[in-house]
Amino acid sequence: MENVVVIVGAGPSGLATSACLSAHSIPHVILEREDIYASLWKKRAYDRVKLHLAKEFCSLPYMPHPADSPTYIPKDIFLKYLDEYVSTFNIQPQYHRSVESACYDEVDGKWRIEARNMQSGDVEVYVAEFLVIASGENSAKYIPDLPGLDSFKGEMIHSNEYKSGSKYANKDVLVVGCGNSGMEISYDLSTFGAQTSIVIRNPFHVVSKEIVRLGMIFSKYLPVFVVDFMVLMMANIKYGDLSKYEIRRPNQGPFHLKATAGRAPVIDVGSVDKIKSKAIKVVPGISRINGKKVLFEDGAEREFDAIVFATGYRSVAKQWLKDYEHVLNENGLPKNNFPHHWKGEKNLHCCGLSRRGLFGLSMDAKAIAKEINRVINEKNGKMKGSRRISSLILCPWVRSPRTFPPSLLVLTANFLLITPNSYFDTRTRVDFTPPCRYSPFQSIACLPPDPVLQRLAT
Ligand SMILES: Cc1cc2nc3c(=O)[nH]c(=O)nc-3n(C[C@H](O)[C@H](O)[C@H](O)COP(=O)(O)OP(=O)(O)OC[C@H]3O[C@@H](n4cnc5c(N)ncnc54)[C@H](O)[C@@H]3O)c2cc1C
């Protein structure tokens, strides 16, 4: 199948890229291995999860969250928002398509993508001019290889399988990992009455969501070191010295670390108070696991009924992208530094791999669509005399443009069709034979005709 753009993944990154490409009238296809879009949110996010960042930093392109929605959006409202996004932009991913390889054909100058149809088992081949990696930073769960892990006799899950603490009441549960997921899951377990312990080994910043929100607003106007100074001052006033609870702050500030190393601060949902009151017990790193017993680095030993690994995820794009070294590093994340991280070579781009959450992926999607549009326009040869056209008309008699004789279309193009943000020129030769590459027609059906221009045309 020949396409202009293939997007791998129908998470928020794939959806945002699709909406931005549609805004430029660029045909594209999304390949998604699951049976649903935003599978991370729909299938793998725990019940109590809320967006950690304020809603103004969590919307996808062209659709801000409604004014009456809560500042920190819970999962169910976010899912409704995504549903609305998909229907508004008429996004139709191809489901059950797991991309297994993508390589660039130097002769054709095109990408060849192989996807396994998970229902039929067949391998389908897609050819595209542009390839967008939107398969997420969180594609595969990561569990560290701890000595004796296989011998553990209790329940062992990754945070992406965790839904709620309700079934762990009165059980001894160990949470490994003290990022946002680990801290929030510990809080949830403790709230449901589990005897909760959390492994804390590395320094990290703890802030409240309100402090982060202020920091994000400040960072629009102030240098990072000033923002960090203010954020840390507020965090110290709110939490005091947490080192006596084994929570130590890194030497560099939270916004600096986020920008340079992609390390997010922990946004406290109430876990810190529970740690202070010893409802959540802090334990050091694990030396060995033996049956139900866990031996810690300080020599202490305890039995647990369950271990929850909140130890993060890995991007697996490098498993299917051939010659990934040009674009991705060993962790499957972009080699290029921010703000050029999204741009790869040979019309290959990455959306949502900069560890900047929904805010970052929205910026990536807009930049990628703009770049693809630029390349297409350049290739089509923006001719002297072409003009940027701001509205769309579709003559009532042209219901099926592909069946129209090309010569007539070219002759009457200025009256027949005009697409937003497209350069169109009556002298441009357009190939309307299927698959209608670069044709603006593909998006016509979903855009309302302009009544004034329509009258002019008739
Ligand atoms: C618990 C949790 C809470 C979070 N909270 C926030 C928050 O509050 N604010 C924020 O900004 N960010 C948050 N994030 C970050 C999160 O990464 C983004 O919100 C967002 O989901 C990233 O979207 P994405 O499309 O890049 O990746 P994903 O959501 O991971 O989507 C990638 C998609 O690609 C598909 N895919 C992967 N490989 C293939 C393949 N080979 N072939 C076909 N399809 C494939 C996957 O099935 C998936 O549907 C949170 C993340 C987690 C885990």
PDBQT file of the ligand as one rigid body, heavy atoms in Angstrom, charges set to zero:
ROOT
HETATM    1  C1  LIG A 501       0.779   6.422  34.459  1.00  0.00    +0.000 C 
HETATM    2  C2  LIG A 501       1.185   7.533  33.552  1.00  0.00    +0.000 A 
HETATM    3  C3  LIG A 501       0.762   8.837  33.803  1.00  0.00    +0.000 A 
HETATM    4  C4  LIG A 501       1.133   9.887  32.967  1.00  0.00    +0.000 A 
HETATM    5  N1  LIG A 501       0.708  11.158  33.253  1.00  0.00    +0.000 NA
HETATM    6  C5  LIG A 501       1.025  12.164  32.422  1.00  0.00    +0.000 A 
HETATM    7  C6  LIG A 501       0.562  13.504  32.666  1.00  0.00    +0.000 A 
HETATM    8  O1  LIG A 501      -0.103  13.774  33.657  1.00  0.00    +0.000 OA
HETATM    9  N2  LIG A 501       0.884  14.496  31.801  1.00  0.00    +0.000 N 
HETATM   10  C7  LIG A 501       1.632  14.229  30.706  1.00  0.00    +0.000 A 
HETATM   11  O2  LIG A 501       1.882  15.156  29.950  1.00  0.00    +0.000 OA
HETATM   12  N3  LIG A 501       2.095  12.978  30.442  1.00  0.00    +0.000 NA
HETATM   13  C8  LIG A 501       1.821  11.949  31.277  1.00  0.00    +0.000 A 
HETATM   14  N4  LIG A 501       2.285  10.678  31.028  1.00  0.00    +0.000 N 
HETATM   15  C9  LIG A 501       3.201  10.486  29.906  1.00  0.00    +0.000 C 
HETATM   16  C10 LIG A 501       2.598   9.716  28.729  1.00  0.00    +0.000 C 
HETATM   17  O3  LIG A 501       3.705   9.146  28.118  1.00  0.00    +0.000 OA
HETATM   18  C11 LIG A 501       1.847  10.572  27.747  1.00  0.00    +0.000 C 
HETATM   19  O4  LIG A 501       0.765  11.072  28.399  1.00  0.00    +0.000 OA
HETATM   20  C12 LIG A 501       1.314   9.892  26.476  1.00  0.00    +0.000 C 
HETATM   21  O5  LIG A 501       0.553   8.734  26.739  1.00  0.00    +0.000 OA
HETATM   22  C13 LIG A 501       2.397   9.577  25.494  1.00  0.00    +0.000 C 
HETATM   23  O6  LIG A 501       1.740   9.343  24.253  1.00  0.00    +0.000 OA
HETATM   24  P1  LIG A 501       2.440   8.584  23.061  1.00  0.00    +0.000 P 
HETATM   25  O7  LIG A 501       1.435   8.506  21.983  1.00  0.00    +0.000 OA
HETATM   26  O8  LIG A 501       3.747   9.215  22.781  1.00  0.00    +0.000 OA
HETATM   27  O9  LIG A 501       2.775   7.142  23.651  1.00  0.00    +0.000 OA
HETATM   28  P2  LIG A 501       1.768   5.998  24.081  1.00  0.00    +0.000 P 
HETATM   29  O10 LIG A 501       0.621   6.544  24.824  1.00  0.00    +0.000 OA
HETATM   30  O11 LIG A 501       2.629   4.975  24.752  1.00  0.00    +0.000 OA
HETATM   31  O12 LIG A 501       1.224   5.415  22.694  1.00  0.00    +0.000 OA
HETATM   32  C14 LIG A 501       2.050   4.700  21.793  1.00  0.00    +0.000 C 
HETATM   33  C15 LIG A 501       1.165   3.791  20.953  1.00  0.00    +0.000 C 
HETATM   34  O13 LIG A 501       1.975   3.142  19.987  1.00  0.00    +0.000 OA
HETATM   35  C16 LIG A 501       1.580   1.789  19.873  1.00  0.00    +0.000 C 
HETATM   36  N5  LIG A 501       2.718   1.007  19.387  1.00  0.00    +0.000 N 
HETATM   37  C17 LIG A 501       3.904   0.805  20.019  1.00  0.00    +0.000 A 
HETATM   38  N6  LIG A 501       4.709   0.054  19.269  1.00  0.00    +0.000 NA
HETATM   39  C18 LIG A 501       4.022  -0.240  18.120  1.00  0.00    +0.000 A 
HETATM   40  C19 LIG A 501       4.304  -1.004  16.959  1.00  0.00    +0.000 A 
HETATM   41  N7  LIG A 501       5.487  -1.590  16.792  1.00  0.00    +0.000 N 
HETATM   42  N8  LIG A 501       3.370  -1.093  15.995  1.00  0.00    +0.000 NA
HETATM   43  C20 LIG A 501       2.168  -0.463  16.112  1.00  0.00    +0.000 A 
HETATM   44  N9  LIG A 501       1.835   0.257  17.215  1.00  0.00    +0.000 NA
HETATM   45  C21 LIG A 501       2.739   0.372  18.199  1.00  0.00    +0.000 A 
HETATM   46  C22 LIG A 501       1.157   1.415  21.286  1.00  0.00    +0.000 C 
HETATM   47  O14 LIG A 501       0.265   0.306  21.289  1.00  0.00    +0.000 OA
HETATM   48  C23 LIG A 501       0.488   2.700  21.754  1.00  0.00    +0.000 C 
HETATM   49  O15 LIG A 501      -0.902   2.710  21.513  1.00  0.00    +0.000 OA
HETATM   50  C24 LIG A 501       1.944   9.632  31.851  1.00  0.00    +0.000 A 
HETATM   51  C25 LIG A 501       2.364   8.316  31.590  1.00  0.00    +0.000 A 
HETATM   52  C26 LIG A 501       2.000   7.283  32.422  1.00  0.00    +0.000 A 
HETATM   53  C27 LIG A 501       2.498   5.886  32.140  1.00  0.00    +0.000 C 
ENDROOT
TORSDOF 0
